[in-house]
Amino acid sequence: MGKTKQTGGYAALPVKKNTTISLSALWNAYLCASNELMKSIPTYHFYKTKYGEELLVDVVILDNIRKYIKKHPVHTLSYFDVTFITKGNGCFSIDEKPYALHPEDVVFSKPGEIRSWSKTDMLQGYALIFEEEFLLSFFNDSSFIQNLSYFNRERLSAKINITPIQARIYSLLQNIRTEITNEQSKDKHILRALLYEMLALLNREYEKSHVPLEEKFENRHIDNFITLVDTYFKVHHTIKFYAGELCITPNYLNEIVQKSIGTSSKGYIQHKIIQESKRLLSYTNLSVSEIARDLNFENLSYFIRLFRKLTRFTPLQYRHNAKR
């Protein structure tokens, strides 16, 4: 892993001109919350010259990076990571979603996701890490990584178990390690081909274990609804707004969301709000009232009631538990 570095900021949030709140006030509050969140979390960057000349792929033994994990168990990465567990049992979370890890489990993380390791778990295995540029500089398929189900924005899980194909996967992993450490070779074309094969095999196994996304979100309105909620959930909380943007009725929107995602459209919007609330409570020092204001709640007591209804904790209780 490379050096830790404080980073801040998210991509710009598109906001419609006809919104009834002050755009400048909303934008300033959003930037403040985003910067507070990310400033408190270190980011590990790819060590590009670890082997002399620049190389944007590596296989790291978990034992060799344990000191970094213990120093900063909560962190983000600026690169893609595929972690293979070979021994031990433990806990790991990505963006507040917990995963129980066991031998032959593989967990996937994307740049910018908040990763959290348990300091006490003694997991062993390997991390296959790479920069997107390593593949894109050679293959014509610029959307290859985005089309991998386990790196997709709406993936169902960040974990699979590879027991049925472990022999082939570990053989590939060893071939990648051998090629990287071969002082006379380090053939990037071979490394790209091996990495491509590894990612494709893992994707095939992932899709066997999880319902394919195209089946989960078969209706085009669902994809557009998810995109709109990701964009506007900090500003708009009503079903009416999203139905209007999609040019369908609120009842029809609720029907197709319930059928495709398994929850109501209101429930999906509230889930995004609570997920962001948890991130801000866990990783910033913003007050509950500041968080409520950032999420466009005019009534603080309503925000607290909603949070407690969906989490069974008040915001302050959740913050206390998260920071113990």
C-alpha positions in Angstrom: 0.0 0.0 0.0 1.1 3.5 -0.5 1.2 6.4 1.9 -1.9 7.6 3.6 -3.2 11.0 2.5 -6.1 13.1 3.6 -8.5 13.8 0.8 -11.8 15.5 0.5 -14.8 16.2 -1.7 -17.4 14.3 -3.8 -18.5 14.8 -7.4 -20.7 17.8 -8.0 -24.4 17.3 -7.1 -26.7 18.3 -9.9 -29.6 20.4 -8.5 -32.6 21.6 -10.6 -33.0 25.3 -11.0 -36.7 25.3 -9.9 -35.8 24.0 -6.4 -37.5 26.0 -3.7 -34.4 26.2 -1.4 -31.3 28.3 -1.7 -29.0 26.6 -4.1 -25.9 28.3 -2.7 -26.9 27.5 0.9 -27.5 23.8 0.0 -24.3 23.6 -2.0 -22.2 25.1 0.8 -23.7 22.8 3.4 -23.2 19.8 1.1 -19.5 20.7 0.5 -19.0 21.2 4.2 -20.5 17.8 5.1 -18.6 16.0 2.4 -15.3 17.6 3.3 -15.8 16.8 7.0 -16.5 13.2 6.2 -13.5 12.6 3.9 -11.0 14.7 5.8 -11.3 12.3 8.7 -10.7 9.2 6.7 -7.2 8.4 5.3 -6.9 7.2 1.7 -4.3 4.7 0.6 -2.8 5.3 -2.9 -1.3 2.8 -5.2 2.5 2.3 -4.9 3.2 2.6 -8.6 7.0 2.3 -8.5 7.3 -0.5 -5.9 9.1 -2.7 -8.4 11.2 0.1 -10.0 9.4 1.1 -13.2 5.7 2.0 -13.0 3.4 -1.0 -12.6 -0.3 -0.6 -11.9 -1.1 -4.1 -10.6 0.1 -6.0 -7.6 -0.7 -8.9 -5.3 -0.2 -8.1 -1.6 0.0 -10.6 1.3 -2.4 -9.5 4.0 0.2 -10.2 6.7 2.5 -7.6 5.1 -0.1 -4.8 5.3 -1.5 -5.7 8.8 0.3 -2.7 10.3 -1.5 -0.3 7.9 -4.9 -1.9 8.8 -4.2 -1.7 12.5 -3.2 2.0 12.2 -6.2 3.0 10.0 -8.8 0.2 10.1 -11.2 2.7 8.5 -9.9 4.0 5.2 -10.6 4.3 1.5 -8.5 3.3 -1.5 -7.8 5.1 -4.7 -7.7 1.9 -6.7 -9.6 -1.4 -7.1 -9.1 -4.2 -4.6 -10.0 -7.9 -4.7 -9.2 -9.6 -1.4 -9.0 -13.4 -1.1 -9.4 -14.9 2.4 -7.4 -18.1 2.8 -7.4 -18.5 6.6 -9.2 -17.1 9.6 -12.7 -15.7 10.3 -13.5 -12.0 10.8 -15.6 -9.0 10.0 -15.2 -6.4 7.3 -17.6 -3.6 6.1 -17.9 -1.5 3.0 -19.8 1.7 3.2 -21.5 0.6 6.5 -22.5 -2.8 5.0 -21.0 -5.6 7.2 -19.6 -8.9 5.8 -18.6 -12.0 7.7 -15.4 -13.3 6.1 -14.3 -17.0 6.0 -11.8 -19.0 4.1 -12.4 -19.0 0.3 -14.4 -15.8 0.5 -13.5 -13.0 -1.9 -14.5 -9.4 -1.2 -14.5 -6.6 -3.8 -14.0 -2.8 -3.2 -14.0 0.2 -5.6 -12.1 3.5 -5.3 -13.6 5.8 -2.7 -15.6 3.3 -0.8 -15.2 3.4 3.0 -13.7 0.1 4.2 -13.6 -0.9 7.8 -11.5 -3.9 9.2 -11.7 -5.3 12.7 -8.4 -4.6 14.5 -8.6 -7.9 16.3 -9.3 -10.4 13.5 -6.3 -12.2 12.2 -7.4 -12.9 8.6 -4.8 -14.3 6.1 -4.9 -14.1 2.4 -4.0 -11.9 -0.5 -5.2 -8.6 -2.0 -5.1 -8.3 -5.8 -5.0 -4.5 -6.4 -4.9 -2.6 -9.7 -5.6 0.8 -11.3 -8.3 1.0 -13.9 -5.8 2.6 -16.3 -3.8 -0.7 -16.3 -6.6 -2.4 -18.2 -8.0 0.5 -20.2 -4.6 1.3 -21.7 -4.7 -1.9 -23.6 -8.2 -3.3 -24.0 -10.7 -1.6 -26.3 -13.6 -2.2 -23.9 -13.6 1.0 -21.8 -16.6 -0.2 -19.8 -15.2 -3.6 -18.9 -14.7 -2.9 -15.2 -18.1 -1.1 -14.8 -19.8 -4.1 -16.4 -18.4 -6.5 -13.8 -21.3 -7.3 -11.5 -19.3 -7.0 -8.3 -18.0 -3.5 -9.2 -21.4 -2.3 -10.5 -22.9 0.7 -8.6 -26.0 -1.3 -7.6 -24.4 -4.6 -6.9 -26.3 -6.9 -4.5 -23.2 -7.9 -2.5 -19.5 -7.2 -2.3 -18.6 -10.8 -1.4 -18.7 -14.3 -3.0 -17.3 -17.7 -2.0 -15.0 -19.3 -4.6 -14.9 -22.9 -3.1 -16.1 -24.5 -6.4 -13.3 -22.8 -8.5 -10.6 -22.1 -5.8 -7.9 -24.3 -7.4 -8.2 -22.4 -10.7 -8.4 -19.0 -9.0 -5.4 -19.6 -6.7 -3.4 -20.9 -9.7 -4.1 -17.7 -11.6 -3.2 -15.6 -8.5 0.1 -17.4 -8.2 0.8 -16.8 -11.9 0.2 -13.1 -11.5 2.5 -13.0 -8.4 5.2 -14.9 -10.3 5.0 -12.6 -13.3 5.2 -9.5 -11.1 8.3 -10.7 -9.2 10.1 -11.9 -12.3 12.9 -9.4 -12.6 13.7 -10.3 -16.2 10.1 -10.2 -17.4 7.2 -8.3 -15.7 5.5 -8.5 -19.1 2.6 -6.1 -18.9 0.7 -7.8 -21.7 0.8 -11.2 -19.9 -0.2 -9.5 -16.6 -3.1 -7.7 -18.3 -4.3 -11.0 -19.8 -4.0 -12.8 -16.5 -5.9 -10.0 -14.7 -8.6 -10.0 -17.3 -9.0 -13.7 -17.0 -9.2 -13.5 -13.2 -11.8 -10.7 -13.2 -13.9 -12.5 -15.9 -13.9 -15.8 -13.9 -14.8 -14.1 -10.7 -17.6 -12.3 -12.5 -19.0 -15.6 -13.9 -18.9 -17.1 -10.4 -20.5 -14.0 -8.9 -23.4 -14.1 -11.3 -24.1 -17.7 -10.4 -24.4 -16.7 -6.8 -26.4 -13.6 -7.2 -29.5 -12.6 -9.3 -28.2 -10.8 -12.4 -28.7 -7.0 -12.2 -30.5 -6.9 -15.6 -33.2 -9.3 -14.1 -33.3 -7.3 -10.9 -33.8 -4.0 -12.6 -35.6 -5.0 -15.8 -37.8 -2.0 -16.1 -36.0 1.1 -17.5 -37.9 3.3 -15.1 -36.2 1.5 -12.2 -32.7 2.3 -13.5 -33.7 6.0 -14.0 -35.4 6.1 -10.5 -32.2 4.8 -8.8 -30.1 7.3 -10.7 -32.4 10.2 -9.7 -32.5 9.1 -6.0 -28.7 8.9 -6.0 -28.6 12.5 -7.4 -31.4 14.2 -5.5 -32.0 12.3 -2.2 -30.4 15.1 -0.2 -32.9 17.6 -1.7 -36.1 15.8 -2.6 -37.7 13.2 -0.3 -41.1 12.8 -1.9 -42.3 10.1 -4.3 -44.2 12.8 -6.2 -40.9 14.5 -7.3 -39.4 11.3 -8.7 -42.6 10.1 -10.4 -42.8 13.6 -12.0 -39.3 13.3 -13.3 -40.1 9.9 -14.8 -43.4 11.1 -16.2 -45.4 8.3 -14.5 -47.8 8.3 -11.6 -46.7 7.9 -8.0 -48.8 4.7 -7.7 -47.2 3.2 -10.7 -43.7 4.1 -9.5 -44.4 2.5 -6.2 -45.7 -0.6 -7.9 -42.7 -1.2 -10.1 -40.2 -0.4 -7.4 -41.9 -2.8 -5.0 -41.9 -5.5 -7.7 -38.2 -5.0 -8.8 -36.4 -4.0 -5.6 -38.6 -5.5 -2.9 -39.3 -2.2 -1.1 -41.5 0.8 -1.6 -40.2 3.8 -3.4 -40.5 5.8 -0.2 -38.6 3.1 1.6 -35.8 3.2 -1.0 -35.5 7.0 -0.7 -35.4 6.8 3.1 -32.8 4.1 3.0 -30.5 6.4 1.0 -31.1 9.2 3.5 -30.4 7.0 6.6 -27.3 5.5 4.9 -25.9 9.0 4.4 -26.9 9.9 8.0 -25.0 7.0 9.3 -21.8 7.9 7.4 -21.9 11.5 8.7 -22.6 10.3 12.3 -19.8 7.8 12.1 -17.1 9.8 10.4 -17.7 13.5 11.1 -18.2 15.7 14.1 -21.3 17.4 12.6 -24.1 17.8 15.1 -27.4 16.0 14.6 -29.1 19.3 13.7 -26.4 20.1 11.1 -26.8 16.6 9.6 -30.6 17.1 9.5 -30.1 20.4 7.8 -27.7 19.0 5.3 -30.2 16.4 4.4 -32.9 19.1 3.9 -35.0 18.3 7.0 -36.7 21.4 8.2 -38.0 19.6 11.3 -35.2 18.2 13.5 -37.6 16.1 15.6 -39.0 14.4 12.5 -35.5 13.5 11.3 -34.8 12.0 14.8 -38.1 10.0 14.7 -37.4 8.7 11.2 -33.8 7.7 12.1 -35.0 5.9 15.2 -37.8 4.2 13.4 -35.5 2.7 10.7 -32.5 2.0 12.9 -34.0 1.5 16.4 -31.4 4.0 17.7 -31.5 7.8 18.1 -28.8 9.5 16.0 -26.7 10.2 19.2 -27.0 6.6 20.3 -25.9 5.4 16.9 -22.9 7.8 16.9 -21.9 6.6 20.4 -22.0 2.9 19.3 -20.2 3.6 16.1 -17.3 5.4 17.8 -16.8 3.0 20.7 
